[in-house]
Amino acid sequence: MPTNDSLHQRYEAIMAPYLNPLYTKPISIDRGEGSYVWDIEGVRYLDFFGGVLTTMIGHNNPAVTEAIKAQVGKVLHTSTLYLSEPMIELAEEIGSVSGIPDAKVFFTTSGSEANDTALMLATSYRKSNEILAMRNSYHGRTFATQAITSQSSWLSSRISGLSVNYVQGPYKLRSPFQNIPEEKFTEACVADLQQIIDTATTGNIACLIFEPIQGVGGVAIPPDGFYGEMGKTLANYGALTISDEVQTGWGRTGQHFWGYEAHGIIPDMLTFAKGVGNGITLAGVVARSEIMENITALNFSTFGGNPLSAAAGLATFRQVRDNNMQNNALVMGAMLKDGLQEIASSTPWIGDLRGRGLMIALEIVGKSSESGHDEPYPERAAEFLEACKDYGLLLGKGGVFGNVIRITPMLNVTEDEIIEGIEIITKAINSIN
């Protein structure tokens, strides 16, 4: 029978060397049920990362599983050359809740591909290759989305046909604006945007693409209204706005169904992926009709919106909507954050506890021997991540410096599971202390 170690040896022998499993001794997930998974050796874990926010409503969710089984018995694949009722129905559902007027939908298979498509739409519509993105952003691993990703640890190439400039925000803690009062932060970032437009662009900007909350960037949360203020400046130049909702969509922030809703802006496009298929590959772009109609060349998607993915997406979407999981994210997220407040505030190496809904982070820091200031402490973050795993809890890691612990339970997580998660996190912190 395979073990975690034997599978790791086989993995290293055959898989691309730039893939990095999360733990020093990686585990193989063999099965899952709700918020729990079991590795191939039978060890159970409480999963508060969900395959990077992808298993959004629990492993082996009965409604999603039954929808997949029913579709498997009919047809798996047709492509966009043929009409597909599940694809059309899912597009209607997503378009109706997108908030984008006269919405049209294009399905892809990943968030990277969705963002790539949004860039193609924006540059074609605006007849410009000038893109604005946010510092510390992450938008994917395709050739085009690497160009708009502002994290050196994730960059394989800077070769691009796009002209990209990066705007400050929303990660204030280690930015040049860290000492600016909170109420002045948005104003300072908008001024930075204006200066970049004036000095580094022709003014003919295709778009600004942004994450309402930066996920890979360490759950960096801008003030409410932040992107609305940026949108006012961008409107002077006719630039489009693209909200990357890959991690913030479907009610995860608790306060809103889409992350952009916290900012008083309706984007021209939004992209989605990850959780909408609850583990089945599904992603896409929603855009105003006139933007979608600007593409006149032949276009096609082999796997985007295929019947199996669309069936999973419909079941997931309806579970979220019909069971008010957005509200559960709000309530359970507050409970989780409140439950961690005391231990976080009393632990010197936890510099910040932040989050919205079920998108929460702990920033791990250490005192610099030279400056005496708190500095990123990625080694301690890795140690803490391992300790949580050893006690039976799976979390994620991110941040520009690799020092942010990401806590993102399922949207239908229960009170008992939140309590268990808090207990394990506390135990892991105390074991290091």
C-alpha positions in Angstrom: 0.0 0.0 0.0 1.4 3.5 -0.9 2.4 5.8 1.9 2.9 9.6 2.0 6.7 9.1 1.8 6.6 6.6 -1.1 4.2 8.8 -3.1 6.5 11.8 -2.4 9.4 9.9 -3.8 7.5 9.0 -7.0 6.2 12.6 -7.2 9.8 14.0 -7.1 10.9 11.5 -9.7 8.3 12.4 -12.4 6.6 15.8 -11.6 7.8 19.2 -12.7 10.5 20.3 -10.3 9.0 23.8 -9.8 5.9 22.3 -8.1 6.2 22.8 -4.4 4.1 20.7 -2.0 3.0 22.6 1.1 4.7 20.6 3.9 8.2 19.3 4.6 6.7 15.9 4.5 3.8 16.2 2.0 0.6 14.3 2.6 -1.6 12.7 0.0 -5.3 13.4 0.4 -7.2 10.2 -0.2 -10.8 11.1 0.6 -12.9 13.9 2.1 -16.2 14.5 3.8 -17.5 17.9 4.6 -14.8 19.9 6.3 -12.6 16.9 6.8 -10.1 15.0 4.7 -8.1 11.8 5.3 -4.6 11.1 4.0 -3.6 7.9 2.3 -2.4 6.6 5.7 -5.8 7.2 7.3 -4.9 10.3 9.3 -7.8 12.8 9.6 -7.5 16.5 9.2 -9.8 19.5 9.5 -9.5 21.3 6.2 -9.5 25.1 6.6 -7.9 25.7 3.2 -10.1 23.8 0.8 -7.5 23.1 -1.9 -6.8 26.9 -2.0 -10.5 28.1 -1.6 -11.7 25.6 -4.2 -13.7 23.0 -2.3 -16.0 25.8 -1.3 -19.0 23.9 0.2 -17.3 20.8 1.6 -15.7 17.7 0.3 -18.1 15.1 -1.3 -21.1 17.5 -0.9 -24.1 15.3 -1.6 -25.9 17.8 -3.9 -22.9 18.4 -6.0 -21.9 14.7 -6.1 -25.4 13.7 -7.2 -25.4 16.4 -9.9 -22.1 15.1 -11.2 -23.3 11.5 -11.2 -26.5 12.5 -13.1 -24.5 14.3 -15.8 -21.9 11.5 -16.1 -24.7 9.2 -17.0 -25.8 11.5 -19.9 -22.8 13.2 -21.6 -19.4 14.5 -20.4 -18.3 16.7 -23.3 -19.6 18.5 -26.3 -17.5 21.7 -26.6 -18.9 25.2 -27.4 -19.7 24.1 -31.0 -22.9 22.7 -29.7 -25.7 24.1 -27.4 -25.5 22.8 -23.8 -28.4 23.4 -21.4 -26.2 23.1 -18.2 -23.8 25.7 -19.6 -26.5 28.1 -20.7 -28.4 27.7 -17.5 -25.3 28.4 -15.4 -24.4 31.4 -17.5 -27.9 32.8 -16.9 -27.6 32.3 -13.1 -24.1 33.9 -12.9 -25.0 36.8 -15.3 -28.2 37.6 -13.2 -26.2 38.0 -10.0 -23.1 39.6 -11.4 -24.3 43.1 -11.1 -22.9 43.9 -14.5 -25.6 45.4 -16.8 -26.4 43.5 -20.0 -24.0 40.8 -18.9 -22.5 38.2 -21.2 -20.5 35.1 -20.0 -17.6 33.2 -21.4 -16.4 30.0 -19.6 -12.9 28.8 -19.2 -11.2 26.1 -17.1 -9.1 28.2 -14.7 -8.8 31.6 -13.1 -5.5 32.2 -15.0 -7.3 31.5 -18.3 -10.3 33.7 -17.2 -8.0 36.6 -16.4 -6.1 36.0 -19.7 -9.4 36.3 -21.5 -10.3 39.5 -19.7 -7.1 41.0 -20.8 -7.7 40.0 -24.4 -11.2 41.6 -24.2 -9.9 44.8 -22.6 -6.9 45.3 -24.9 -9.1 44.6 -28.0 -11.9 46.9 -26.8 -9.6 49.8 -25.9 -7.1 49.2 -28.7 -4.3 49.5 -26.2 -1.8 47.2 -24.5 -1.4 49.5 -21.5 -2.5 47.7 -18.3 -2.6 48.8 -14.7 -2.4 46.3 -11.9 -1.9 46.4 -8.2 1.3 45.9 -6.3 1.5 42.5 -4.5 -1.2 41.1 -6.9 -1.5 37.6 -8.1 -3.6 36.8 -11.2 -2.3 33.5 -12.6 0.4 31.6 -14.3 -0.3 32.0 -18.0 2.1 34.0 -20.1 -0.2 37.1 -20.0 -1.2 36.8 -16.3 2.4 36.5 -15.2 2.8 40.0 -16.7 0.2 41.5 -14.3 1.3 39.6 -11.2 3.4 41.7 -8.9 5.0 39.1 -6.7 8.6 38.1 -7.6 8.4 34.7 -6.0 5.6 33.7 -8.4 7.2 35.1 -11.6 8.8 32.8 -14.2 9.1 35.5 -16.9 8.8 39.2 -17.4 8.7 38.9 -21.2 5.3 40.3 -22.4 3.6 42.2 -25.1 1.7 44.1 -22.4 2.9 47.4 -21.0 2.1 47.0 -17.3 2.4 49.5 -14.4 1.6 48.7 -10.8 -0.4 50.9 -8.4 0.0 51.0 -4.6 -2.4 49.1 -2.5 -4.0 47.5 -0.6 -1.1 46.0 1.5 -0.3 49.0 3.7 1.8 47.3 6.4 5.1 47.1 4.5 4.4 49.8 1.8 5.8 53.3 1.5 2.5 54.4 2.8 2.6 52.4 6.0 2.7 55.5 8.3 -0.1 57.3 6.5 -3.3 57.5 8.7 -5.9 54.9 7.7 -8.4 57.6 6.6 -5.8 59.1 4.2 -4.6 55.8 2.7 -7.1 55.6 -0.1 -6.4 59.2 -1.1 -2.6 58.5 -1.2 -3.1 55.5 -3.4 -5.4 57.4 -5.8 -2.7 60.0 -6.0 -0.2 57.3 -6.8 -2.5 56.1 -9.5 -2.7 59.5 -11.0 1.1 60.0 -11.0 1.6 56.6 -12.7 -0.9 57.6 -15.4 0.8 61.0 -15.9 4.4 59.7 -15.9 4.3 56.1 -17.2 1.4 55.8 -19.7 0.2 57.5 -22.8 -3.2 58.0 -21.1 -4.8 55.4 -23.4 -5.2 52.8 -20.7 -6.9 49.5 -21.5 -7.8 48.6 -17.9 -7.1 48.3 -14.2 -7.3 44.7 -12.9 -7.7 44.2 -9.2 -8.5 41.7 -6.5 -11.0 43.1 -4.0 -8.9 41.3 -1.3 -5.5 40.1 -2.3 -5.5 36.4 -1.5 -2.0 35.1 -2.5 -0.8 38.5 -1.4 -1.6 37.6 2.2 -5.3 38.6 2.6 -4.5 42.3 2.0 -7.7 44.2 2.6 -8.2 47.8 1.3 -10.5 50.3 3.0 -14.1 50.1 1.8 -14.6 52.3 -1.3 -11.0 52.0 -2.3 -11.5 50.8 -5.8 -14.5 53.1 -6.3 -12.3 56.1 -5.8 -9.8 54.6 -8.2 -12.6 54.0 -10.7 -13.4 57.8 -10.7 -9.9 58.6 -11.8 -9.9 55.8 -14.4 -13.2 57.0 -15.9 -11.4 60.2 -17.0 -9.4 58.1 -19.3 -12.0 55.6 -20.5 -10.1 52.7 -18.9 -12.0 49.6 -18.1 -12.1 47.9 -14.6 -11.7 44.2 -14.1 -12.5 42.7 -10.7 -10.7 39.4 -10.1 -13.2 37.5 -8.0 -11.5 34.2 -8.1 -11.0 34.1 -4.3 -13.5 36.7 -3.1 -16.6 35.7 -5.0 -19.7 33.6 -4.1 -20.2 35.3 -0.6 -16.8 34.3 0.9 -16.3 37.8 2.5 -19.7 37.5 4.3 -20.6 41.1 3.7 -21.2 40.8 0.0 -21.7 38.2 -2.7 -18.9 39.7 -4.8 -15.8 41.4 -3.3 -16.2 44.5 -5.5 -19.5 45.4 -3.8 -17.6 46.8 -0.8 -16.1 49.5 -3.1 -19.1 51.4 -4.6 -18.1 50.4 -8.1 -19.6 48.1 -10.8 -16.7 46.7 -12.8 -16.8 46.4 -16.6 -15.8 42.8 -16.2 -15.3 40.3 -13.4 -13.5 36.9 -13.5 -14.4 33.9 -11.4 -13.0 30.4 -10.7 -12.0 28.1 -7.9 -15.0 27.5 -5.5 -17.8 27.8 -8.1 -17.2 24.1 -9.2 -16.5 22.9 -5.6 -13.5 21.1 -6.9 -14.5 20.6 -10.5 -12.6 22.8 -13.0 -14.8 25.8 -13.8 -14.0 29.5 -14.4 -15.0 32.3 -16.6 -15.5 36.0 -17.4 -18.6 38.2 -17.1 -18.5 41.4 -19.2 -20.7 44.1 -20.5 -22.2 43.0 -23.9 -20.5 45.7 -25.9 -17.1 44.5 -24.6 -17.8 40.8 -25.4 -19.2 41.8 -28.9 -15.9 43.6 -29.7 -14.2 40.2 -30.4 -15.2 39.4 -34.0 -12.6 36.7 -34.8 -13.5 33.1 -34.5 -13.4 31.9 -30.9 -13.9 28.7 -29.1 -13.4 26.8 -25.8 -12.8 23.1 -25.8 -13.5 22.5 -22.1 -14.9 25.8 -20.9 -18.4 25.3 -19.5 -18.5 21.6 -20.4 -21.6 19.8 -19.3 -20.0 18.1 -16.3 -18.4 21.3 -15.0 -21.6 23.3 -15.5 -23.6 20.7 -13.7 -21.3 20.9 -10.7 -21.3 24.7 -10.9 -25.1 24.9 -10.9 -25.4 22.6 -7.9 -22.7 24.6 -6.0 -24.2 27.9 -6.9 -27.7 26.8 -5.8 -26.4 25.4 -2.5 -24.7 28.7 -1.7 -27.8 30.7 -2.6 -30.5 28.5 -1.2 -28.7 27.9 2.1 -27.6 31.5 2.6 -24.0 30.5 2.9 -22.9 34.1 2.6 -24.5 34.8 5.9 -22.8 31.7 7.4 -19.5 33.1 6.1 -20.2 36.4 7.9 -21.2 34.7 11.2 -18.7 31.9 11.3 -15.9 34.3 10.1 -16.6 36.7 13.0 -16.6 33.8 15.4 -13.3 32.5 14.1 -11.7 35.9 14.2 -13.0 36.7 17.7 -11.8 33.3 18.9 -8.3 34.0 17.7 -8.1 37.6 19.0 -6.7 36.9 22.5 -4.0 34.4 21.5 -3.0 36.5 18.5 -2.7 39.7 20.5 -0.6 37.9 23.2 1.8 36.2 20.9 4.8 38.4 20.0 5.4 36.7 16.6 1.8 37.4 15.4 2.0 40.9 14.0 -1.6 41.1 12.6 -4.9 39.2 12.6 -7.1 40.4 9.8 -9.9 39.2 7.5 -13.4 39.5 6.1 -15.9 36.6 6.4 -14.1 33.3 5.9 -11.0 34.9 4.4 -8.7 35.3 7.5 -5.0 35.7 7.9 -2.3 35.8 10.6 0.9 37.7 9.7 3.9 36.2 11.3 6.8 38.5 12.3 10.0 38.6 14.2 12.2 41.4 15.7 15.0 42.4 13.4 18.4 42.3 15.2 19.5 45.3 13.3 16.5 47.7 13.3 14.5 46.3 16.3 11.4 46.5 14.2 9.0 43.7 13.3 10.0 42.0 10.1 8.5 39.2 8.0 9.3 35.8 9.6 8.6 33.1 6.9 10.5 30.4 8.8 8.2 30.8 11.8 5.2 30.8 9.5 6.4 27.5 8.0 7.0 26.1 11.5 3.5 27.1 12.6 1.9 25.6 9.4 3.6 22.3 10.2 2.5 22.4 13.8 -1.1 22.9 12.8 -0.8 20.0 10.4 0.7 17.8 13.1 -2.3 18.6 15.3 -4.8 17.8 12.5 -5.5 21.2 10.8 -4.7 22.2 7.2 -4.1 25.9 6.5 -2.5 27.8 3.7 0.4 30.2 3.4 0.9 33.3 1.3 2.1 36.9 1.4 4.8 38.6 -0.6 7.3 37.4 2.0 5.8 34.0 2.6 4.9 34.9 6.2 1.1 35.0 6.1 -1.0 32.1 7.3 -4.3 31.9 5.3 -7.4 30.5 7.0 -10.3 29.9 4.6 -12.8 27.3 5.8 -15.7 26.0 3.7 -18.7 28.4 3.4 -20.9 25.9 5.2 -18.5 25.3 8.1 -20.2 24.6 11.4 -19.8 26.2 14.8 -18.3 23.0 16.2 -15.7 23.0 13.4 -14.8 26.6 14.0 -14.3 25.8 17.7 -12.1 22.8 16.8 -10.0 25.0 14.5 -9.5 27.7 17.1 -8.4 25.0 19.6 -5.9 23.5 17.2 -4.5 26.9 16.2 -4.1 27.8 19.9 -2.4 24.5 20.6 0.0 25.0 17.7 0.9 28.5 18.9 1.5 27.4 22.4 3.7 24.5 21.2 5.9 27.0 19.5 5.8 29.5 22.4 
